[in-house]
């Protein structure tokens, strides 16, 4: 149930920003402290990555010789596409800083989910 609430909240945040009404609802938080926008990107996308990776129990995929987590790759691709789509939206602006914060959160929280999943697998043996 918590995952559904989180995804609905994330969807509403993105939709409000795309419609140009986001600042009316959550601009106070962004403006209240320098860096809150970057922190928000890190935590929101990181939480999404954690949830997806944890639900997949740290499952990996193969990209050449690289074996990243499937959830990290999936969330990373989705978030990158969403960030680049902002180039075409009049109420949004693309930012490499936002994208970097997104990716940092995705990778860090994905790693954390994999560690927790691995620990649980060891403990259940």
Secondary structure, DSSP 8 states (H G I E B T S, - for coil): -HHHHHHHHHHHHHHHHHHT-HHHHHHHHHHHSTTHHHHHHHHHHHHHHHHHHHHTTT-B--BTTB--BHHHHHHHHHHHHHHHHGGG-TT----HHHHHHHHHHHHHHHHHHHHHHHHHHHHT-
